[in-house]
Amino acid sequence: MIQRFQSCLLAVLLLFISSQLIAQQISNLGSYDGIDNGAVRTFAKDSMGYMWIGTSMGLSRFSGSLFKSYKFSEHNEGIVDLLSDLNGFYALESSGNILKYDYEKDRINKLKKIIHAPALSFDFIDEETLIIGLQQGLIIFNTKFLEFSDILSPESLFNRKVLVKDSKLYVASTNGIDVYGLNKSKPTIIHETTYLNGIEVLDIALDSEKRIWAGTNQNGLYIVDGDNSEKISLLKNEVNLQTIRSIAFDNNNLAIIASEGDGLIIIDESLKLIKKISHEPNNKNSLKQNSIYEIYVDPENIYWLGLRELGVDIVYPLDNPFIHVNYVPFSQNSISNNYIRSIYFDNDNRVWFGTENGISALLPSGNWINYNSDPLISNRAILTIDEYNSQLLLSVYGVGLVAFNPNTGRANQIELKENQKKSKMIFTTLIDEDELWIGGFDGPVKHYKNDVLVKNYVTGNARKIVKGPRDKIYVGSPNGFFEINKTRESINRIDINRLGDLNQVYSLLYDEKNNCIWIGNKRGLLKYNIESQKVNSIQKSIENRLGTIYSIQKDKNENLWLSTYNGLWKYNTISDQLLKYGVDEGLSISTFGFGASANSKNDSLAFGGPSGAVIFDQKRLTEELNISKLYISNFQINGLEAEELINQNNINFVDQISLKYNQNSFSFDFEVPTFHGSKEHTYHWQLIGFDKFPLTSNNPKKIIYPKLPYGKYLLKAYAINKAGTSSTSPLEISILVQKPFWLSKWAILGYIFSILFLTVISIGVNKIKTNQRLNEDKIKFFTEVAHDIRTPVSLIKLLTSNLITKNPELKNDVKLIQKNSENLNEYVTQLLDFQKAERNQLKLKVSKVDVKDILRKVINQVQPLIDQKSIDITLSMQKTTLWIDKDKMTRIFNNLISNAIKYSAEGGEIIIKAKNESDLIKIDFIDNGFGIPSKDQKMIFSRFTRGTNINDKHISGSGLGLMISKKIIELHGGKIELVSKENIGSTFSVLLKKGSEHYNDEDLLVELENDLEQINIKNNKNFEKLILLVDDNEDLRYSLKKQLEQLNFKVILAKNGKEGLLIALSKNPDLIITDVIMPMMDGKDFCKIIKSNFETSHIPVIMITALGEINDKIEGIKIGADAYLEKPFNMKVLNAYIQNLLNSREILKKVTLNKSNNKFDSPDEKLLSDMMKIVEQNMTNYNFSIEFLAEKIGLSRSNLFRKVKGLTGLSPSEFITQIKMNHAAELLKNNKGIRISSVAFESGYNDPRYFSTTFKKFFGKSPKDYLK
């Protein structure tokens, strides 16, 4: 009976305390939450459960946790009214736009705009008709046909509220309240009466008795009942009913009134003031401001208040079940400190709080008494509070145990009998009848009986001591979990190997019913079964969300209450369900502290920490039994909004979506519209076809599925709220990721055809390549044979020239040999041309030539063949001059005339005639021979092709002549044509362009090297010099040696470049003649090494080769060759080159030796000497140039070039470089310690790096290596 009385008394205490501390729970949504700026004018809840908020700046949808803004025009106008019911969701812009939300597309559509703007309010007349209040008049709008009526009641101004009720239309305007009858069949309105005529009415509402409540502008509140209108005057002075902006009725028929400047006024139907809620500067739990523009009461009877500037206030009509204890600055009735270290409920219904600076008591009256004047507790932390010998036992930080008398407020230090240092930092105490247990950070756990120390137990910094069954005491500390048997006076540390990590224990609770110890540490919550001595971690089932547990309390419903660093939690030991309480449930404290908790005898709980404390009766905590439907939001494909990529309806209104193969990565959020209570839900989902098992999470954000294979998937999801209730209907959406095109049936069919096609092509290509390889082998064979033939031809030419000199009587025979060797050389050239034609490497050397003269010479060459077959040949043409390659065109004419002779019978006839056709010259070669079959004529200009009709006539031929002829003629910009009939004859027509404009500049080259008249041969009877001859052909080597010795040269021989290099280094010849193609080391590499070596770089080099093309010659000159001769060569030309090169070097040598005494044999020598002096005098002049040298010498740049080139074989630039390099070499030889940069500067180079590069190129080694 006494216990029941105490429970009732404490319940009354809690109710009274709640009215004193926190009378109303209020939360705010501001711009920081995502709401649009501007005054909040209207609210509405849609059929999906979302809350819509219209402001002066736009329109937002609220899910309870996130806002989504909707843009419907370039410049969103303010929203003045919202409507939502089964007819749809509509919004009204002040500019006159009527908007409708498309649920399936999740977008706002403009229906139509009222031209008589601005609009102020609207309401449904029926399911497809709206009545709209304008600034001047009313208008009806049909939502189905999008048609407006004419302006109705234009005399009615500022129609701020239109309300349709029971076939009546009520309009609040500047003229009062107009009442209209509705004719819904048309529809139209008929004015019936006006209330409050002449009073500006801002808002109206009807109560359950159909009375009209009217809020006016500066005229207070009126109630219209029938024909009676009464202004409401309340006697309470603090209520100022001047301007009433909004009126609503809650689910209890209480009138909720927004009074400008006064906040929220709540009145019952009997006009009794129930409550006034307003802004209080020092109270966080009050309205943000007193200017309220709109009131909306939701189905849960929660008040949504639209504020003028600071967003939305949400007012919960029921008192907050959590009573918060906080320090209130400047208040005389407040706890003294916000940091709560300990809590205790006493038998007199007082709640005691140990703080950082003393102890405070909350009385049943709701008043506070702060005890902090006694020196023992003043400004000291009170770590524990217990009742002991009719007083309060306090553990005071730095003092120890103190007995506190609540009646007097005096504190005395407790004298305990012990022969050791007293504990002064006690963090936990346990009182068991006449026994006292203490533990802390400055001593062991101590056991007292009747104030006398019994025994010490070492556990290390004890944080919590609890009594277990029988004689067991349990201690938690940073060092672990300990069991003490007080009868045996023994201590046992629970085996860490069996129990896992039990260090850093902060809290313990003995659960008698379950025979276990609940342990709270940094790992979370653990359960120690006393009987089995096993520990189970509860943390596994709660996803590591608890953090460190500082206190544990248990209520009578088998719930554990856990105060943690991460908030307040309730764990049901039966259902294994864990719930968190936070701001959504009315709890404003998010972090609790160590040891500050208590449980009253009537099951009320208190927890504290660094931010205050909270007291609550767990029976008053309501659980959310309902949960809204689960939706998907923020659906993205490949990181972009889905509507940007696919033309798809709102994903929440479709059963299936189809994605392209490259849209196979998507993400989404889960969303359950929840506005009150806990917003923490558990989400369960599975993408069947991808996820092997269902997934669970408490975080609904960013569910990601990357790179899904193509196929069909089914997304199934549902949500469960904190009470365990599932969402109203599970979410199911089929998702199809399409096959990529390359895996479609048509693509696979295409692959098959492509493979077959490629196989056929591959076979054909391989066949072509095989034939091409065979042809390449033929070409290679012919080319190699041609190169091998040219060397003996050169030898024959050399020997025959000697025979004519020694034996004049053999002149005719020798000429015949020379003629045939020339023919053989021509065949070789033809083979080489064939190789070049195949590789598109044929080059022209074009000059102005008399074509008739060429044809006459060719006819003379083949005259013996003509005479042999008694063929008549006629040349009928005038003198014709063309720009052609003389050598190549001679070979073409020779081939065409030879073919005509070869394929004509004895006694045949050949006619050669030319015709002038505009810009062309046409030369016809006509014969009456065997002709060419028509089937062979298309291929006759292809390689290795001959007419099939001459196969049995035993006429030799390679099938290359016509192919080469066609290629060469086309290079000349002309063409060759054929007209032939078998057994009648053939006509080959060569068409050549006049002039030279159609040639490239590089083609217009005239070969001068064979013109002996242009080569200056200086005679010197006593000229004896050493020549190194390098050639792999022994016969040519010795024959050429003999020829050179007859010219008084000393000759030494080498059979390859490697051997020649050794001889050149040891013998230092005056000139080197080398072949190009040789084994071991060819002529090009040999020449390159000679020219890059300092000891041999001065030696002139003449290269002789069968490679006669201009590109081959250019390459030879680039690597340093002084002259380049093509086999077979004329000995006189070779002698001329030798003489000029040796003379040039002699002049340079003479100039160098005689530059000091100025004695010269010729003006040329003096010229070179003068140039050398000018260069040496300007060695360090960085502005020295060829122009400067030319000016000093008195020659033009071109004349200087020709003169220096003719005398030295060097260009002026090379001449200057040679002088500078020789100067640098002298400096390096004579100054071993000189720096490279100094040599560079003294040699005329301001960049040492460029100097080193040039030096190495000139001498074959770097300056640094040269010094060594």
HELIX and SHEET records of a PDB file:
HELIX    1   1 ILE A    2  LEU A   21  1                                  20    
HELIX    2   2 SER A   31  ASP A   33  5                                   3    
HELIX    3   3 ILE A  496  LEU A  499  1                                   4    
HELIX    4   4 ILE A  538  ILE A  542  5                                   5    
HELIX    5   5 VAL A  583  GLU A  585  5                                   3    
HELIX    6   6 GLN A  618  ARG A  620  5                                   3    
HELIX    7   7 ALA A  642  LEU A  645  1                                   4    
HELIX    8   8 ILE A  651  PHE A  653  5                                   3    
HELIX    9   9 TYR A  661  GLN A  663  5                                   3    
HELIX   10  10 PHE A  741  LEU A  743  5                                   3    
HELIX   11  11 LYS A  745  LYS A  806  1                                  62    
HELIX   12  12 PRO A  808  LEU A  810  5                                   3    
HELIX   13  13 LYS A  811  GLU A  838  1                                  28    
HELIX   14  14 VAL A  851  GLN A  861  1                                  11    
HELIX   15  15 GLN A  863  GLN A  868  1                                   6    
HELIX   16  16 LYS A  886  LYS A  902  1                                  17    
HELIX   17  17 SER A  934  GLN A  937  1                                   4    
HELIX   18  18 THR A  948  LYS A  953  5                                   6    
HELIX   19  19 GLY A  961  LEU A  971  1                                  11    
HELIX   20  20 ASP A 1001  ASP A 1003  5                                   3    
HELIX   21  21 LEU A 1012  GLN A 1014  5                                   3    
HELIX   22  22 GLU A 1034  GLN A 1046  1                                  13    
HELIX   23  23 GLY A 1057  LYS A 1067  1                                  11    
HELIX   24  24 GLY A 1083  SER A 1092  1                                  10    
HELIX   25  25 ILE A 1110  LYS A 1118  1                                   9    
HELIX   26  26 MET A 1131  ASN A 1154  1                                  24    
HELIX   27  27 PRO A 1163  GLN A 1177  1                                  15    
HELIX   28  28 ILE A 1186  ILE A 1193  1                                   8    
HELIX   29  29 ARG A 1197  THR A 1208  1                                  12    
HELIX   30  30 PRO A 1212  ASN A 1230  1                                  19    
HELIX   31  31 ILE A 1236  GLU A 1242  1                                   7    
HELIX   32  32 PRO A 1248  PHE A 1259  1                                  12    
HELIX   33  33 PRO A 1263  LEU A 1267  1                                   5    
SHEET    1   A 4 GLN A  25  LEU A  29  0                                        
SHEET    2   A 4 VAL A 312  TYR A 316 -1                                        
SHEET    3   A 4 TYR A 303  LEU A 307 -1                                        
SHEET    4   A 4 ILE A 292  VAL A 297 -1                                        
SHEET    1   B 4 VAL A  40  LYS A  45  0                                        
SHEET    2   B 4 MET A  51  THR A  55 -1                                        
SHEET    3   B 4 GLY A  58  PHE A  62 -1                                        
SHEET    4   B 4 PHE A  67  TYR A  70 -1                                        
SHEET    1   C 4 ILE A  79  ASP A  85  0                                        
SHEET    2   C 4 GLY A  88  GLU A  93 -1                                        
SHEET    3   C 4 ASN A  97  ASP A 102 -1                                        
SHEET    4   C 4 ARG A 107  LYS A 113 -1                                        
SHEET    1   D 4 ALA A 119  ASP A 126  0                                        
SHEET    2   D 4 THR A 129  LEU A 134 -1                                        
SHEET    3   D 4 GLN A 136  ASN A 142 -1                                        
SHEET    4   D 4 GLU A 147  PHE A 148 -1                                        
SHEET    1   E 4 ALA A 119  ASP A 126  0                                        
SHEET    2   E 4 THR A 129  LEU A 134 -1                                        
SHEET    3   E 4 GLN A 136  ASN A 142 -1                                        
SHEET    4   E 4 LEU A 152  LEU A 157 -1                                        
SHEET    1   F 4 LYS A 161  LYS A 165  0                                        
SHEET    2   F 4 LYS A 168  SER A 173 -1                                        
SHEET    3   F 4 GLY A 176  ASN A 183 -1                                        
SHEET    4   F 4 THR A 188  TYR A 195 -1                                        
SHEET    1   G 4 VAL A 201  LEU A 206  0                                        
SHEET    2   G 4 ILE A 212  THR A 216 -1                                        
SHEET    3   G 4 LEU A 221  ASP A 225 -1                                        
SHEET    4   G 4 ASN A 228  LYS A 231 -1                                        
SHEET    1   H 4 ILE A 244  PHE A 249  0                                        
SHEET    2   H 4 ALA A 255  SER A 259 -1                                        
SHEET    3   H 4 GLY A 263  ILE A 267 -1                                        
SHEET    4   H 4 LEU A 273  ILE A 277 -1                                        
SHEET    1   I 4 PHE A 322  VAL A 325  0                                        
SHEET    2   I 4 GLY A 612  ASP A 617 -1                                        
SHEET    3   I 4 SER A 604  GLY A 609 -1                                        
SHEET    4   I 4 SER A 597  ASN A 599 -1                                        
SHEET    1   J 4 ILE A 340  PHE A 345  0                                        
SHEET    2   J 4 VAL A 351  THR A 355 -1                                        
SHEET    3   J 4 GLY A 358  LEU A 362 -1                                        
SHEET    4   J 4 TRP A 368  TYR A 371 -1                                        
SHEET    1   K 4 ILE A 382  TYR A 388  0                                        
SHEET    2   K 4 GLN A 391  VAL A 396 -1                                        
SHEET    3   K 4 GLY A 400  PHE A 404 -1                                        
SHEET    4   K 4 ALA A 411  GLN A 413 -1                                        
SHEET    1   L 4 ILE A 426  ASP A 432  0                                        
SHEET    2   L 4 GLU A 435  GLY A 440 -1                                        
SHEET    3   L 4 VAL A 445  LYS A 449 -1                                        
SHEET    4   L 4 VAL A 452  TYR A 457 -1                                        
SHEET    1   M 4 LYS A 464  LYS A 467  0                                        
SHEET    2   M 4 LYS A 472  SER A 477 -1                                        
SHEET    3   M 4 GLY A 480  ASN A 485 -1                                        
SHEET    4   M 4 SER A 490  ARG A 493 -1                                        
SHEET    1   N 4 VAL A 505  ASP A 511  0                                        
SHEET    2   N 4 CYS A 516  ASN A 521 -1                                        
SHEET    3   N 4 GLY A 524  ASN A 529 -1                                        
SHEET    4   N 4 LYS A 534  SER A 537 -1                                        
SHEET    1   O 4 ILE A 549  LYS A 554  0                                        
SHEET    2   O 4 ASN A 559  THR A 564 -1                                        
SHEET    3   O 4 GLY A 567  ASN A 572 -1                                        
SHEET    4   O 4 GLN A 577  TYR A 581 -1                                        
SHEET    1   P 4 LEU A 640  GLU A 641  0                                        
SHEET    2   P 4 TYR A 631  ILE A 637 -1                                        
SHEET    3   P 4 PHE A 666  GLU A 671 -1                                        
SHEET    4   P 4 ILE A 703  TYR A 705 -1                                        
SHEET    1   Q 5 GLN A 656  LEU A 659  0                                        
SHEET    2   Q 5 LEU A 731  VAL A 737  1                                        
SHEET    3   Q 5 GLY A 711  ILE A 720 -1                                        
SHEET    4   Q 5 THR A 682  ILE A 688 -1                                        
SHEET    5   Q 5 LEU A 695  SER A 697 -1                                        
SHEET    1   R 2 VAL A 846  ASP A 850  0                                        
SHEET    2   R 2 THR A 881  ASP A 885 -1                                        
SHEET    1   S 5 ASP A 872  SER A 876  0                                        
SHEET    2   S 5 GLU A 909  GLU A 917  1                                        
SHEET    3   S 5 LEU A 920  ASP A 927 -1                                        
SHEET    4   S 5 GLY A 985  LYS A 993 -1                                        
SHEET    5   S 5 LYS A 975  LYS A 981 -1                                        
SHEET    1   T 5 LYS A1050  ALA A1054  0                                        
SHEET    2   T 5 LEU A1026  VAL A1030  1                                        
SHEET    3   T 5 LEU A1071  ASP A1075  1                                        
SHEET    4   T 5 VAL A1101  THR A1105  1                                        
SHEET    5   T 5 ALA A1123  GLU A1126  1                                        
END                                                                             
